[in-house]
Amino acid sequence: MNDLSTLAAVLPTDEDRDLLRQSVRGYLQAHGPSQSHREAWWDPEVSGRLWQGLAEQGLMTLGADPAEGGVREMVVVMEELGRAAVPIPFHGLAVTQLWAHGRLTASRGPSRPSTPWLNAECRLAIALDPQAIAWHRPPGDGPEVTLQGVLHGVEAAAAATDLLVVLPDQRLARLSLQGHGVTVTPSRAMGADGGYQVTCDAVRAEVLDATPEQATAAQRLTRLLLLARAHGAARRAFEMVVDYAKERCQFGQPIGRFQAIQHKLANAWMALEGVQRTLDHASAQIDLSAFDSAYAAWAAIAYGGSALRQVSLETHHAFGAIGYAEEHEAPRHFRRVHLDTLAFGGPASARAALASHLLDGEGHRLPEYDLGEAGNAFRQEVRVWLATHWSGERKAAFDAQPFHDREFDAAFAKDLGATGWIGLGWPQEHGGQARTPREQIAFMEVMEKAEAPRVGASVQANALMMYGTEAQRARYLPEILRGEAMHGMGYSEPQAGSDLAALKTSAVRVHDERGDGWVINGQKIWTTTWWGQYMFLAARTDPAAKPAHAGISMFIVPMSSPGITVKPSTTMYDGTFANIFYDDVWVPEDALVGPENGGWKVLMDALANERGSVGGGIVLKVAHAFELLCQDVRSQPGKSADLLVRDRLGQLAADIEVGRQLMMRCAMLAESGTTPPEMGAVSKVFSGELFERFGETALEVLGPQALLSQEAPGALRNGRYEQGLRHSLMWVISIGTNEIQRSLIAQRGLGLPR
Ligand SMILES: Cc1cc2nc3c(=O)[nH]c(=O)nc-3n(C[C@H](O)[C@H](O)[C@H](O)COP(=O)(O)OP(=O)(O)OC[C@H]3O[C@@H](n4cnc5c(N)ncnc54)[C@H](O)[C@@H]3O)c2cc1C
């Protein structure tokens, strides 16, 4: 075992965290003030009592012993405090415990067993605004300084015993709130009590023996924990509004049936998932002392700091006036979210930290994800293979072609076919390698970075493996596996886009001189892989079926069949798709895949397998293009120093982390069973729209040169940025539009009525 796995083995498990969550929630429900007793929430006596009670539960020593808990457990406690709207600054003590036990940074520090004030009675408030206070060193060389000035917005100072402050030179100091020269006065923030102004008049404070790296880590971690509390608060209010949307009726129906409300709540849920995933990732990275844990934390803070405030706004919109009354619980959560996400520099400073990581010094790449032992090894294997098979003159010759000739490379497909990787995720009984979703991510990631052309027909292969006959599998699967056959998808029709069940193309059974078979008539539209050998075609086999989707069947149609007319057209991204006319096209009986009139299930099940990886495929494209964008910005000092440019890149970096974490979530769900459709939809919607935002930002940041297209003199990276923006729309429109996906998220994920 390496150090990381040794450490991971002693840390608490997900089950331990569930128990902790239940225990903290139970305690706060039993001992916290009732929701209707508003004033009590800010009463120092109530806070003090709860604080003491939580200490008795052993929570205040979290961080002291890795086996008892670390940042992930602190996140759980903070989320529960947020959920219960309890204004106790647990984060101050949590961070201090990590410092005292040498666990604040990956490089570890000395343990400080003699920190007498850090005892069971210590209730530590925290103030992180170094601008507001002046200090000087009294005579002698002790660890003390004298503080002068005013600290604003110190939470629960009236119930606290001690205060942790950051000095203007970034060192950490601790002072006793009962000490000489300290005055604590209530000071409202966001229209709420609970905050205090602490005035220091020649106050003695003890400088903690923390390195600058540890002091920075303490501030970053504090902000991560505050994000966790804001997340708990925002999620609680969101859960309440989802329930409300199911009960509240207007215009004779629950408001949760209105698409405007469904899509609003779907957006909020996506944002909450994004926050949850990045928060979990960052806290796990810190607990495991991963070298890129700081990046992960800044990404979570940058994304969540803006996203949670938007969730709060959307939540209130959906509540209407009922949530606007102070008697309601929601306003408390609104305040909590804003106070916690805007404290200490807010998301803008986290975006700046991400930009600094990517643009300053040598410039860094995006952190590479740990894909498990097998995934990491496979990533390396594919890299080595591509360095030989997709590089140098071969790649240069491919890249020099116009875009519409760059969608496929038959020779490369065959080379790849020889590796067996086209069947990476297929079961072994069908000739596949049965590799895990994380290994599949490794493959997609390296292929994307190498800018290798796409290969395979995974949806059609899924359909054949699930529903094909022995003969169909034996005939079609090996061709796909060897990289010799491509199959198109013939679904959409002029009158049947999102409403695919409305399709009219017919397939009628015939018994004539051609033999037993089917005759197909109709028009398909926007078919991309029209140049492939086969079309996986949806046709109506029962015109009278009710509901309409019950009369659809799936066929494999050889594109060489007489009666097929293909009229290609150019897509907005310079690729092609086609109008395809099927006039009395005969196919043999065994062209039918799955049961007659059972095509809807074939189609949906084949897609379901892919759904979880669509978003991942998109975000990996964005991640690669983003690294190129950072390189281009770095090469222009004027741009890389521009604060607005840095802010835009910082935001994209945070969003990419969310997209990648949603991809990982889908992969982990798939490894333990299947990815629920709503999770696949969240990943697809988020990543598709991220691709658009990336394209828009790249053009804005790089300026007019980035607008020049392929082969235009002076075009930046041969026009890839502007082409990328044109391409990005496709991911939002196709594979189920993002509006359709949002309805699915709302109905399947949140249980809102159809
Ligand atoms: C580049 C590209 C490649 C494609 N490749 C293929 C292919 O290979 N094979 C194939 O069969 N198809 C393909 N398509 C078609 C794609 O599947 C459809 O575009 C998609 O299903 C949407 O249908 P539509 O374009 O008719 O839009 P419509 O369904 O007409 O939708 C128009 C707008 O109305 C919204 N809308 C529709 N219904 C609802 C609803 N119930 N609730 C809320 N909003 C709604 C949509 O979200 C969208 O914003 C491709 C499309 C593109 C852009």
The ligand as a MOL file (V3000), in Angstrom:
LIG
                    3D

  0  0  0     0  0            999 V3000
M  V30 BEGIN CTAB
M  V30 COUNTS 53 58 0 0 0
M  V30 BEGIN ATOM
M  V30 1 C -25.7200 18.8040 -35.0020 0
M  V30 2 C -26.9070 17.9150 -34.8360 0
M  V30 3 C -26.7920 16.5700 -35.1030 0
M  V30 4 C -27.8970 15.7450 -35.0000 0
M  V30 5 N -27.7670 14.4260 -35.3230 0
M  V30 6 C -28.8490 13.6300 -35.3350 0
M  V30 7 C -28.7670 12.2810 -35.7620 0
M  V30 8 O -27.6860 11.7930 -36.0820 0
M  V30 9 N -29.8810 11.5390 -35.8040 0
M  V30 10 C -31.1010 12.0430 -35.4410 0
M  V30 11 O -32.0750 11.3260 -35.4770 0
M  V30 12 N -31.2280 13.3520 -35.0180 0
M  V30 13 C -30.1390 14.1370 -34.9700 0
M  V30 14 N -30.2510 15.4490 -34.5740 0
M  V30 15 C -31.5550 15.9700 -34.2490 0
M  V30 16 C -31.7890 16.1330 -32.7620 0
M  V30 17 O -32.0260 14.8920 -32.1770 0
M  V30 18 C -32.9750 17.0870 -32.6100 0
M  V30 19 O -32.5310 18.3560 -33.0170 0
M  V30 20 C -33.5160 17.1600 -31.2140 0
M  V30 21 O -34.1510 15.9740 -30.8550 0
M  V30 22 C -34.5120 18.3250 -31.0680 0
M  V30 23 O -35.4970 18.2920 -32.0290 0
M  V30 24 P -35.7970 19.5860 -32.9320 0
M  V30 25 O -34.5280 20.0740 -33.4680 0
M  V30 26 O -36.8740 19.2260 -33.8610 0
M  V30 27 O -36.3220 20.6780 -31.9210 0
M  V30 28 P -37.8400 20.8020 -31.3670 0
M  V30 29 O -38.2470 19.5400 -30.7370 0
M  V30 30 O -38.7080 21.3790 -32.4070 0
M  V30 31 O -37.5790 21.8770 -30.2450 0
M  V30 32 C -37.4380 23.2680 -30.5040 0
M  V30 33 C -37.3740 23.9650 -29.1430 0
M  V30 34 O -38.5670 23.6600 -28.4010 0
M  V30 35 C -38.2320 23.0530 -27.1770 0
M  V30 36 N -39.1940 22.0400 -26.8020 0
M  V30 37 C -39.7330 21.0630 -27.5790 0
M  V30 38 N -40.5530 20.2910 -26.8610 0
M  V30 39 C -40.5240 20.7670 -25.5970 0
M  V30 40 C -41.1380 20.3870 -24.3740 0
M  V30 41 N -41.9420 19.3340 -24.2670 0
M  V30 42 N -40.8590 21.1150 -23.2710 0
M  V30 43 C -40.0160 22.1680 -23.3350 0
M  V30 44 N -39.4390 22.5800 -24.4650 0
M  V30 45 C -39.6540 21.8870 -25.5700 0
M  V30 46 C -36.8670 22.4360 -27.4060 0
M  V30 47 O -36.1720 22.2200 -26.2090 0
M  V30 48 C -36.2110 23.4540 -28.3020 0
M  V30 49 O -35.7200 24.5000 -27.5160 0
M  V30 50 C -29.1440 16.2810 -34.6260 0
M  V30 51 C -29.2500 17.6360 -34.3170 0
M  V30 52 C -28.1480 18.4460 -34.4050 0
M  V30 53 C -28.2920 19.9130 -34.0580 0
M  V30 END ATOM
M  V30 BEGIN BOND
M  V30 1 1 1 2
M  V30 2 1 2 3
M  V30 3 2 2 52
M  V30 4 2 3 4
M  V30 5 1 4 5
M  V30 6 1 4 50
M  V30 7 2 5 6
M  V30 8 1 6 7
M  V30 9 1 6 13
M  V30 10 2 7 8
M  V30 11 1 7 9
M  V30 12 1 9 10
M  V30 13 2 10 11
M  V30 14 1 10 12
M  V30 15 2 12 13
M  V30 16 1 13 14
M  V30 17 1 14 15
M  V30 18 1 14 50
M  V30 19 1 15 16
M  V30 20 1 16 17
M  V30 21 1 16 18
M  V30 22 1 18 19
M  V30 23 1 18 20
M  V30 24 1 20 21
M  V30 25 1 20 22
M  V30 26 1 22 23
M  V30 27 1 23 24
M  V30 28 2 24 25
M  V30 29 1 24 26
M  V30 30 1 24 27
M  V30 31 1 27 28
M  V30 32 2 28 29
M  V30 33 1 28 30
M  V30 34 1 28 31
M  V30 35 1 31 32
M  V30 36 1 32 33
M  V30 37 1 33 34
M  V30 38 1 33 48
M  V30 39 1 34 35
M  V30 40 1 35 36
M  V30 41 1 35 46
M  V30 42 1 36 37
M  V30 43 1 36 45
M  V30 44 2 37 38
M  V30 45 1 38 39
M  V30 46 1 39 40
M  V30 47 2 39 45
M  V30 48 1 40 41
M  V30 49 2 40 42
M  V30 50 1 42 43
M  V30 51 2 43 44
M  V30 52 1 44 45
M  V30 53 1 46 47
M  V30 54 1 46 48
M  V30 55 1 48 49
M  V30 56 2 50 51
M  V30 57 1 51 52
M  V30 58 1 52 53
M  V30 END BOND
M  V30 END CTAB
M  END
